[in-house]
């Protein structure tokens, strides 16, 4: 190994231009990798999951579980390498989540589910859908539609048939979730007296309308040299065409639908409603990003597409108005990491300059830091990994440059000694390649094994699995790659730069600060050595106190990141009607708007029409967008603002409130399977007995100081 390291140093000193070419190439590749590496605020800590959504309107939860959920669960039992099957059954909705092991990729998981889903024995006309590929951190953009003339029904139609189809074409977009508005439909209100008069049943009327709403394919008629395709046009376009459908002939007189019923335009039963600021009923669109995509690039392309739709596609009185933009959080994360990296580089460089007292050695050491970071980005890009605050925040500049410091210091000391022996004039004209090679060779072995030991210490983190593995393994990989890059450049570039910069006037300097540090540290050591027992006693006492204080520190699932928003979930009695729930949501939204720290508020009641959120009318969610804390005139902190909001909302009895943040809420829900950061799950064969136990647990949690607003949930 020693000979191998020596050969690397010798090769580097002999081939300086190759080393510089390699360095320039690494810089270019690092910059390109950095620009194309997905950067997000949070890591995706969830396992591979496939969600099956099935809707059967008008059916009770009991029927949904019996005819939909259980058959799908039985079919999914044959899925290989699964860890768990979770299901939620509501009125008209069944959601089945199939969880997989860590190493299972998304394609394999989804292919298994697709193949076995056909084996499920489901009622006729019921078609389950597999949710698109995205994770809990995939929500990147929210918007609402605004128009002075059009109703929410018309806006919903534009959202589903125009906007959604255009936005799905943006690269990286997995799904567009529509929330709120009215789904247009044609309603036929039957007159029972007329049916009895004409001796027509309701089933006959239904079959007549159903069979009339179809295009019929014909044949090809050849005439002369031309071929004409014959077909029958039967698709219904408006209310008038429905009214003119023939149901029955009575003695040669056609009986039309309009003779038997009243046909008018209506909407499907509403499952939810959205309010924004002073607008109580709006149409919302939620853009979800596909797994593994770069949010910065996707949001940029999305905004360009929205600008095009607003200008060229939509009617003049309809506009897409953004509400939530993940780019703000990503920019904040990137700026925070960038600022910390720049400050760290400058601080470390300043310390090196003070102690080494030579600008040349400082430059040689400092240049290793950005090169090691760029090398880490190259490796991350090759492995297809993303960067986030956790992984980038793990980089320790001291550990990165310690090898370069040892190498440069060793070379500098050897050259200084030689200069003192032969004199500075002779030293300046003599060749120093042999001295630099020997000095670098002496230090290289220690540098190599010190870096190897640190990288080896990261192996346990590499072995983490499940949630902790997805959270901390990027941290270990990023730090490991940076250390590897620092080692490579320390053994190659550092000797070359030292040979080029340290040609003349190498003299070890001693400044006042360094003399002060040496004197005080030596004096402190002498005192500690003279009173060894007292020193050991004090050190032991500090260790014991530290361990005792550590036992009082709390733990968190994810580090708290200020997302610039507050997410409030209000849980109402489960039997509440939609109108009453919307009325309460409007009142709460107005109260939240009254805070001067709040920029805008959006409320969501119920669930979207596509069933992607398994909840009911009892669930109200508020997305509160707040101004930066530095602009608050009240002087509150975010926690104090939340406390004040909670106090203001306590006037509504029987409602449980939970305060979180948008991404944090999604991640915690995906990890626990329920809507909440802390969940207690009750399992048992008897549903009624389980409900009793859940109520008892709810009462106990309500007396605990750790839980401010627990809420019971039915199994």
LINMOBEL-V753439 format. One record per pair of residues at least 12 apart in sequence whose C-alpha atoms are under 7 Angstrom apart, sorted by the first residue. I is the first residue (numbers start at 0). J is the second residue. D is the distance in whole Angstrom. If there is no record, write none. Layout:
BEGIN
I_J_D + I_J_D
END
This chain:
BEGIN
1_444_6 + 4_443_7 + 5_440_6 + 7_491_7 + 8_436_7 + 8_490_6 + 8_491_6 + 9_436_7 + 11_491_5 + 11_495_7 + 12_494_7 + 12_495_6 + 15_495_6 + 18_491_7 + 18_492_7 + 25_374_7 + 26_370_7 + 26_373_6 + 28_377_7 + 29_373_4 + 29_374_6 + 29_376_6 + 29_377_5 + 30_373_7 + 32_376_6 + 32_377_5 + 32_380_6 + 33_376_6 + 36_293_7 + 36_380_6 + 36_385_6 + 36_386_7 + 37_292_6 + 37_293_4 + 37_294_7 + 37_385_5 + 37_386_6 + 38_293_7 + 38_385_6 + 38_386_5 + 38_387_6 + 39_294_7 + 39_329_6 + 39_386_6 + 39_387_5 + 40_328_7 + 40_329_6 + 40_332_6 + 40_387_5 + 40_388_6 + 41_387_6 + 41_388_7 + 42_387_6 + 42_470_6 + 43_136_6 + 43_469_7 + 44_466_5 + 44_469_5 + 44_470_6 + 45_466_6 + 45_669_7 + 45_670_6 + 46_98_7 + 46_99_6 + 46_100_7 + 46_101_6 + 46_465_7 + 47_98_6 + 47_99_5 + 47_101_7 + 47_103_7 + 47_104_7 + 47_105_6 + 48_96_7 + 48_97_6 + 48_98_5 + 48_99_6 + 49_96_6 + 49_97_5 + 49_98_7 + 49_109_6 + 50_94_7 + 50_95_6 + 50_96_5 + 50_97_6 + 50_129_6 + 50_130_5 + 51_94_6 + 51_95_5 + 51_96_6 + 51_127_6 + 51_128_6 + 51_129_5 + 51_130_6 + 52_93_6 + 52_94_5 + 52_95_7 + 52_127_6 + 52_128_5 + 52_129_6 + 52_130_7 + 52_610_7 + 53_92_6 + 53_93_5 + 53_94_6 + 53_126_7 + 53_127_4 + 53_128_6 + 54_91_6 + 54_92_5 + 54_93_6 + 55_91_5 + 55_92_6 + 55_125_7 + 56_91_5 + 57_91_6 + 58_90_6 + 58_91_5 + 59_90_5 + 59_91_6 + 60_88_6 + 60_89_5 + 60_90_5 + 60_91_7 + 63_88_7 + 63_91_7 + 63_92_7 + 63_93_6 + 64_88_6 + 66_121_6 + 66_122_7 + 67_93_7 + 67_121_6 + 68_93_6 + 70_119_5 + 70_120_6 + 70_121_7 + 71_116_7 + 71_119_5 + 74_115_6 + 74_116_6 + 74_118_6 + 74_119_5 + 75_112_7 + 75_115_7 + 78_111_6 + 80_99_6 + 80_100_6 + 81_97_7 + 81_98_6 + 81_99_4 + 81_100_6 + 82_98_6 + 82_99_5 + 82_100_6 + 83_97_6 + 83_98_5 + 84_96_6 + 84_97_5 + 84_98_6 + 85_97_7 + 87_613_7 + 92_610_7 + 94_613_7 + 101_465_6 + 131_173_6 + 131_174_6 + 132_173_6 + 132_289_6 + 132_290_6 + 133_173_7 + 133_288_6 + 133_289_5 + 133_290_5 + 134_290_6 + 135_665_5 + 135_666_5 + 135_669_6 + 136_662_6 + 136_665_7 + 136_666_7 + 137_287_5 + 137_288_5 + 137_289_7 + 137_290_7 + 138_286_6 + 138_287_4 + 138_288_6 + 139_286_6 + 139_287_6 + 139_288_7 + 139_324_6 + 139_325_5 + 140_285_6 + 140_286_5 + 140_323_5 + 140_324_5 + 140_325_6 + 141_284_6 + 141_285_5 + 141_286_6 + 141_321_6 + 141_322_5 + 141_323_5 + 141_324_7 + 142_283_6 + 142_284_5 + 142_285_7 + 142_319_6 + 142_320_5 + 142_321_4 + 142_322_5 + 142_323_7 + 143_281_7 + 143_282_6 + 143_283_4 + 143_284_6 + 143_319_6 + 143_320_5 + 143_321_6 + 144_281_7 + 144_282_6 + 144_283_7 + 144_317_7 + 144_318_6 + 144_319_5 + 144_320_6 + 145_317_6 + 145_318_5 + 145_319_7 + 145_320_7 + 146_316_5 + 146_317_5 + 146_318_7 + 147_316_7 + 151_180_5 + 151_181_6 + 151_281_6 + 151_282_7 + 152_180_6 + 152_181_5 + 152_182_6 + 152_183_6 + 154_282_7 + 155_180_5 + 155_181_6 + 155_182_6 + 155_282_6 + 156_182_7 + 163_175_6 + 166_304_7 + 169_300_7 + 169_301_6 + 170_297_7 + 171_288_6 + 171_289_5 + 171_292_6 + 171_297_6 + 172_287_6 + 172_288_5 + 172_289_6 + 173_287_6 + 173_288_5 + 173_289_5 + 174_286_6 + 174_287_5 + 175_284_6 + 175_285_6 + 175_286_5 + 175_287_6 + 176_284_6 + 176_285_5 + 176_286_7 + 177_283_6 + 177_284_5 + 177_285_6 + 177_607_6 + 178_273_7 + 178_282_6 + 178_283_5 + 178_284_6 + 178_607_5 + 178_608_7 + 179_271_6 + 179_272_4 + 179_273_5 + 179_281_6 + 179_282_5 + 179_283_6 + 179_607_7 + 180_272_7 + 180_281_6 + 180_282_5 + 181_266_6 + 181_267_7 + 181_269_7 + 182_266_5 + 182_267_6 + 183_265_6 + 183_266_5 + 183_267_7 + 184_264_6 + 184_265_5 + 184_266_5 + 184_267_6 + 185_263_6 + 185_264_5 + 185_265_6 + 186_262_6 + 186_263_6 + 186_264_6 + 186_265_6 + 187_260_6 + 187_261_6 + 187_262_5 + 187_263_7 + 188_260_5 + 188_261_5 + 188_262_6 + 189_259_6 + 189_260_4 + 189_261_6 + 190_259_6 + 190_260_5 + 193_259_5 + 194_259_6 + 204_246_6 + 207_246_5 + 208_244_7 + 211_233_6 + 212_233_5 + 212_234_5 + 212_235_5 + 213_233_5 + 213_234_5 + 214_231_6 + 214_232_5 + 214_233_5 + 214_234_6 + 215_230_6 + 215_231_5 + 215_232_7 + 216_230_5 + 216_231_6 + 217_229_5 + 217_230_5 + 238_262_6 + 238_263_6 + 241_256_7 + 242_255_6 + 242_256_5 + 242_257_4 + 242_262_6 + 243_255_6 + 243_256_6 + 243_257_7 + 244_256_6 + 270_605_6 + 270_606_6 + 270_607_7 + 270_608_6 + 271_604_5 + 271_605_4 + 271_606_5 + 271_607_6 + 271_616_7 + 272_603_6 + 272_604_5 + 272_605_7 + 273_602_6 + 273_603_5 + 273_604_6 + 274_601_6 + 274_602_5 + 274_603_7 + 275_600_6 + 275_601_4 + 275_602_6 + 276_599_6 + 276_600_5 + 276_601_6 + 279_585_7 + 295_326_6 + 298_326_7 + 328_562_6 + 332_388_7 + 336_388_7 + 336_391_7 + 336_392_7 + 343_396_7 + 348_361_7 + 348_365_6 + 354_513_6 + 356_508_6 + 359_500_6 + 360_407_7 + 363_493_6 + 363_496_6 + 363_497_7 + 364_400_7 + 364_403_6 + 364_404_6 + 367_400_7 + 367_485_6 + 367_488_7 + 368_396_7 + 368_399_7 + 368_400_7 + 371_481_5 + 371_484_5 + 371_485_5 + 372_481_6 + 374_480_7 + 374_481_6 + 374_484_5 + 375_477_6 + 375_480_5 + 375_481_5 + 375_484_7 + 378_480_7 + 389_474_6 + 390_473_5 + 390_474_4 + 390_477_6 + 393_474_6 + 393_478_6 + 394_478_5 + 399_482_6 + 399_485_6 + 400_485_7 + 402_446_5 + 402_489_7 + 403_489_5 + 403_493_7 + 405_442_7 + 406_439_6 + 406_442_6 + 406_443_7 + 409_438_6 + 409_442_7 + 410_435_6 + 410_438_5 + 410_439_6 + 413_438_7 + 414_505_7 + 415_505_6 + 415_506_5 + 415_507_6 + 423_504_7 + 427_502_6 + 427_503_5 + 427_504_7 + 432_498_7 + 435_498_7 + 439_494_7 + 443_490_7 + 447_486_7 + 450_482_7 + 450_486_7 + 454_479_6 + 457_475_6 + 460_472_6 + 460_475_6 + 461_475_7 + 562_660_7 + 563_624_7 + 563_625_6 + 563_627_7 + 564_623_6 + 564_624_5 + 564_625_6 + 564_660_6 + 565_622_6 + 565_623_5 + 565_624_7 + 565_658_7 + 565_659_6 + 565_660_5 + 566_621_6 + 566_622_5 + 566_623_6 + 566_658_6 + 566_659_5 + 566_660_5 + 566_661_6 + 567_620_6 + 567_621_5 + 567_622_7 + 567_656_7 + 567_657_6 + 567_658_5 + 567_659_6 + 568_619_6 + 568_620_5 + 568_621_6 + 568_656_6 + 568_657_5 + 568_658_7 + 569_618_6 + 569_619_5 + 569_620_6 + 569_654_6 + 569_655_6 + 569_656_5 + 569_657_7 + 570_617_6 + 570_618_5 + 570_619_7 + 570_654_6 + 570_655_5 + 570_656_7 + 571_617_5 + 571_618_6 + 571_653_7 + 571_654_5 + 571_655_7 + 572_617_6 + 573_617_5 + 575_616_7 + 575_617_6 + 576_616_6 + 577_616_5 + 580_616_7 + 580_617_7 + 581_604_6 + 584_602_7 + 584_619_7 + 588_600_7 + 588_602_7 + 596_625_6 + 596_626_6 + 596_631_6 + 597_623_7 + 597_624_6 + 597_625_4 + 597_626_6 + 598_624_5 + 598_625_5 + 598_626_6 + 599_623_6 + 599_624_5 + 600_621_7 + 600_622_6 + 600_623_5 + 600_624_6 + 601_621_6 + 601_622_5 + 601_623_7 + 602_619_7 + 602_620_6 + 602_621_4 + 602_622_6 + 603_619_6 + 603_620_5 + 603_621_6 + 604_616_6 + 604_618_6 + 604_619_5 + 604_620_7 + 605_617_7 + 605_618_6 + 605_619_7 + 655_708_6 + 655_709_7 + 655_710_6 + 656_708_6 + 657_708_6 + 681_693_7 + 690_713_7 + 693_711_7 + 694_711_7 + 697_709_7 + 697_711_6
END
